[in-house]
Amino acid sequence: MNGVTHSLLRVLDHLADRGDDVIIIAPGTRRDGPKEVAGARIIRVPSIALPKYRRVRVAPGGVSRIKRLLENFNPDVVHLASPFVLGWRGVLAAQSLDLPTVAIYQTEVPAYAARYGMYGIEAMLWSHVRNIHQHASLTLVPSSYTLDQMSGLGVAEVDLWARGVDSSRFDPSHRSEAWRRSVAPNGEKIIGYVGRLAAEKQVEDLAVLDDVPDSKLVIVGDGPWRARLERSLPNAHFAGFLGGDALAQAVASFDIMVAPGELETFCQTIQEAMASEVPVVAPARGGPMDLVDSSHTGWLYTPKDLTAMRGHVTDLLGDEAKRRAFGVAGRHQVLSRSWKSVCSQLIGHYSRAIENPHPQVLGRGFTVQTGADVEDSSSF
């Protein structure tokens, strides 16, 4: 489970309600289940597991298999969910069949490379991302930061498409004193994190909060870095993966949520915390800059400035009135962002791609916004 999967599931629910016919082409093995989701048949294509994150699978191979699957189904539009390996094959197959494509950019794969020990290839990976999205009829991005990234790459057909939040599921009424006592038995204030325990999430940055007086760090999620993080955060409570009502209860029971990842193109868990009236502390990079109104619904800090992160957390922990005001303002900010309205916007984007299936191709030079600096990669 991750942000890409979560948003795709909500889209599938919406398409099912509309009565649309959908197939999903996904990496996997024959033993992977389920066979369908929300009435959409899942077709698995051969894949391999990433060496350092074996639960993530990629599907290398030729275009012919994907072309054949698309040709047999004959869709009106092809939705490319966070395309990189299989998505590249998909956009080429669709183009060969003159099918319109909508590519959803929501994973900053090139920046992940160094965090997984693949140094010196970031510029090459950005070139690949550029090629994918210039082949798509339309690229949708989740935040203003990613809009700038795609424009810097020279992608002409790009538009904003944010994410929805279920504000009835994520609601402050689900706050549970019993749950709070179970993870913080001495009545400490709870500093929460929700997400994958993986290199790109920078959960290790929370070590600067592990000894904040009268607080308990609670980590919700699982992943390949869990054992390492349990060693580096000896005072934290690791709740493991939570979903459904259990997740909603946990988030509503936080006093503050910290989202330390600097590679978030959106960060759905921030919206879920805000809907639960929980103020958020996050780095001023990527999706959080659109979500967190600093000094109003939470705090943004300069990336890598962990002293500032700790300062904002201690500020909120020590001021109950401010926490309450930030939380109320945050919920008010996200109440209108229903999945129904967001998915209805997506249908409009599909129509736009169908009407204009052939993307405009810009010049070859581009710049990539990678962090505090802008990297000039005009040689590609």
Salt bridges, closest charged atoms under 4 A:
ASP13 OD2 - ARG10 NH2 3.10
ASP20 OD2 - ARG18 NE 2.69
ASP98 OD1 - HIS358 NE2 3.33
GLU108 OE2 - ARG285 NH2 2.82
GLU157 OE1 - ARG352 NH2 3.38
ASP159 OD2 - ARG352 NH1 2.85
ASP171 OD2 - ARG331 NH2 2.95
GLU177 OE2 - ARG175 NE 3.70
GLU177 OE1 - ARG180 NE 3.68
GLU200 OE2 - ARG196 NH2 2.52
ASP211 OD1 - ARG310 NH1 2.77
ASP222 OD2 - ARG226 NH1 3.85
GLU230 OE2 - ARG226 NE 2.99
ASP255 OD1 - ARG175 NH2 3.16
ASP255 OD2 - ARG180 NH1 3.02
GLU262 OE1 - LYS304 NZ 3.42
GLU264 OE2 - LYS201 NZ 2.81
GLU277 OE1 - ARG324 NH1 2.52
ASP315 OD1 - LYS322 NZ 3.07
